[in-house]
Amino acid sequence: EFENVKFSLVEALQNDFGLFRVEATIKSKDMNEYLNEYKAEMKRRKVLFPGFRAGVLPPYVMGDIRRYIVCYGLETLLGQLGNMNDLKFCGPDREEIRFGDDEYYKQIIVNDFRGYSFEKQRDTWKEGTDFSFAAEFHAISDKPLIDAEEIAVIDAEIVESSE
């Protein structure tokens, strides 16, 4: 499930608190699945837009829906990664954060190779394409981080430096 994920501990700031980095690609198949689930939910709720059948989304709402789908994809992947590694996302001073919130993603998503901020990455995603990102975030760990041999993710690619 995590075949396109590189996850690492950047720095152990305290025994149970650190800065982590994830580089990942959410495959188009998964993103399209989230979009189809959203459309099905709109149809189930009988949400109607003038001139469109239930469950059919007009072009003028697709921008907002795409933004939602990207955030949902991030929340799903990061949430699973955190759960698998017994991590609780927090701010740099260990304060609680609003996980899944655009404001939080603005803080943790790193500019991409084009120099795009989170908002621009999110706003330029189109259905049928992968969504690749890198994030650096603080988290509290249930496992000791200082002198920890390795933070591992099941089924994730482990990247080792050749230097």
C-alpha positions in Angstrom: 0.0 0.0 0.0 2.9 2.4 0.7 5.1 1.5 -2.3 5.7 5.1 -3.3 6.6 6.5 0.1 10.0 7.5 1.6 9.7 8.2 5.3 12.4 9.2 7.7 13.2 10.8 11.1 15.0 14.0 10.3 15.9 14.9 13.9 15.0 13.5 17.3 14.4 16.7 19.3 13.6 14.8 22.5 13.2 11.1 23.4 9.5 11.1 22.3 9.5 14.1 19.9 11.0 14.6 16.5 10.9 16.2 13.0 10.0 13.7 10.3 10.0 13.8 6.5 7.8 12.0 4.0 8.1 12.0 0.3 5.2 10.3 -1.4 3.1 9.9 -4.5 -0.6 9.2 -4.2 -1.3 7.3 -7.3 -4.0 8.5 -9.8 -5.9 5.3 -9.2 -6.3 6.2 -5.5 -7.1 9.9 -6.2 -9.7 8.9 -8.7 -11.2 6.4 -6.2 -11.5 9.3 -3.7 -13.2 11.4 -6.4 -15.6 8.6 -7.3 -16.5 8.1 -3.6 -17.2 11.8 -3.4 -19.4 11.7 -6.4 -21.3 8.6 -5.1 -21.8 10.4 -1.8 -23.3 13.5 -3.6 -25.6 11.2 -5.5 -26.6 9.3 -2.4 -27.4 12.6 -0.7 -29.3 13.6 -3.8 -27.3 16.8 -4.2 -28.5 18.5 -7.3 -26.9 21.3 -9.3 -29.2 23.1 -11.7 -29.1 21.4 -15.1 -27.2 18.3 -13.9 -28.3 14.9 -12.7 -27.7 13.8 -9.1 -24.1 12.8 -8.7 -23.0 14.7 -11.8 -20.7 17.5 -10.8 -20.7 20.6 -13.0 -17.3 22.2 -14.1 -17.8 25.2 -12.0 -17.6 23.2 -8.7 -14.7 20.9 -9.8 -12.0 23.3 -8.6 -13.3 23.1 -5.0 -13.8 19.4 -5.3 -10.2 18.8 -6.6 -8.9 20.8 -3.6 -10.9 18.7 -1.2 -9.7 15.4 -2.9 -6.1 16.4 -2.6 -6.5 17.3 1.1 -8.4 14.0 1.7 -5.6 12.1 0.0 -3.0 13.8 2.2 -5.1 13.2 5.3 -5.5 9.5 4.4 -1.9 8.8 3.6 -0.4 10.9 6.5 -2.9 9.5 8.9 -2.1 5.9 8.0 1.6 6.6 8.2 1.2 8.2 11.6 -0.9 5.4 12.9 1.5 2.7 11.7 4.4 4.4 13.4 2.6 5.4 16.6 3.0 9.1 15.9 0.8 12.0 17.0 1.1 15.0 14.7 1.8 18.3 16.5 3.4 21.7 16.1 7.0 22.6 16.6 6.4 23.4 20.3 4.4 20.1 20.8 1.2 22.0 20.5 -2.0 20.4 19.1 -2.7 21.0 15.5 -5.8 20.7 13.3 -4.8 17.6 11.3 -6.4 17.6 7.9 -6.7 21.4 7.8 -5.4 23.4 4.8 -3.6 25.7 7.2 -1.6 22.8 8.6 -0.7 21.5 5.1 0.5 25.0 4.2 3.0 24.6 7.1 4.2 21.1 6.4 4.1 20.6 2.6 7.5 21.5 1.1 7.7 23.4 -2.1 8.0 21.0 -5.0 10.6 20.9 -7.8 8.8 23.6 -9.7 8.8 25.9 -6.6 5.1 25.4 -6.1 3.7 25.9 -2.6 1.1 23.5 -1.1 -1.7 25.7 -2.4 -0.4 25.8 -5.9 0.3 22.0 -5.9 -3.2 21.4 -4.6 -4.9 23.8 -7.1 -3.1 22.4 -10.1 -3.9 18.7 -9.5 -6.2 17.2 -12.1 -8.1 14.0 -12.0 -6.4 11.1 -13.8 -2.9 12.2 -12.5 -0.8 11.2 -9.5 -0.2 13.7 -6.6 3.4 13.8 -5.5 4.5 15.7 -2.4 7.1 16.1 0.3 6.2 17.1 3.9 8.2 17.8 7.0 6.3 17.7 10.3 6.7 17.4 14.0 5.2 14.5 15.9 5.2 12.9 19.3 6.1 9.2 19.2 5.0 6.3 21.5 8.5 4.8 20.7 11.8 6.2 21.9 13.4 8.3 19.2 16.8 9.0 20.7 19.2 6.2 20.1 16.5 4.6 17.9 18.1 2.4 15.4 15.5 3.0 12.7 11.9 4.3 12.2 10.4 1.8 9.8 7.2 1.8 7.8 5.8 -1.5 6.7 5.8 -1.9 2.9 7.6 1.4 2.3 10.7 1.8 0.3 13.7 2.3 2.4 16.2 4.7 0.9 19.8 4.5 1.9 22.5 7.0 1.0 25.4 5.7 -1.1 27.7 8.3 0.5 
